[in-house]
């Protein structure tokens, strides 16, 4: 399962999975410690909050796949930046998307 998660993003780490009915729920965590502000590109490790996020990925053996992560909101530490907080993003997922890019393509 770890290798499947690494196909999405090498910064993700597989934690667990559960098959409920016809859906495979995969729980992952981000290994990123420092993130860059999406506005000013300043590096920060100050976590504002965490929230549950889920999104669909490609099916596995006919089962729907939903990936679960506790996404982070971060403080921007640049006092000149107009963005006070920003959310962690991933290259395989557009902002606010409910499906991975490879599922859409």
N, C-alpha and C positions, 0 to 999 in steps of 0.2 A: 504494500500500500504506500510505503514511503516513496518509492520510485514514481508512482502515479502523481503524488503531490508535488514532487520535485519537477515534474513536467510543466506544472503551472508556474511555479516560482521557487527558486532555490532558497529563498529566505523563509519559506514555510516549512513547518515541522509537523508531521503526522502525530496525532495524539491517540485517537480511537475511532472506531466506526460501529455502526449499529444498523442492522437491516430490519426495517419495519414495513410490513406488507410488501409493496413492490418498490420501495425507496431505500437507497443506501445513504445514510447520513454519515458524513466523514467530518470529524472535528480536527481542526488544525490550529496552530499558533504561529505567530510571526516571530522570527528570531531577530528581526531588526531591533537594535537598541536605540540608535540615533536616526532621526528622520529629518528630511529637509522641508522647510516651509514651502508650500505650494505657491506662495506669492513672492517671497524675497530670497528663497533658496538658503536661508540660514539653518544650520544644523542645530537640532535640539534633542534632548532626551527627557524633557519635562512632560509627563503625562497629565493631561487635564481630566480625562475620563475614558471609560471603555463602554462599548455597547455591542450587543449581539448583532451579527450580520450573517446572512445566508444567501447563497446563490447556487444556481444550477450549473452543472458541468455535463460533459458527454456521458451518455449511459454506459453502464458496464453490464454485459451479458443480459441486456434487456431490462435492467433495473434503472430507475431514475436515480440520479446522483445529486445530492444536495450537500454542499460544503458549508460548514459552520465555523465561524471565527469570532472572537471577541476583538473587534476593531478598536483602535485607539484614536482618541482626539488628543492632539498635542498643543501645548502652548508654544507660540512663536516668541523667542526670547529677544528678537530684534525690536527695540522700543520704537523704531521709526517705521516699522511695518504696520500697515493698516489692518492686517489680519491678526486678531488676538489668538485664535485657535484654528487648527486645521485637522483634517482626518487623514489617517494612513491610507495610502493608495497602493494599488498593485498594477503591474503592466498588463496582466491578463484580464483585467476587469475595468470597464469604463466606470466613471463616477456614477454612483447610484444605480448601477446596472444590477439586474437580477440573474443574468446569465453571463458565463465566461465568453470571451471573444471567440474562442475556438468552437463554442456551441452555436454562436451566431453565424460565423463564416461558413 
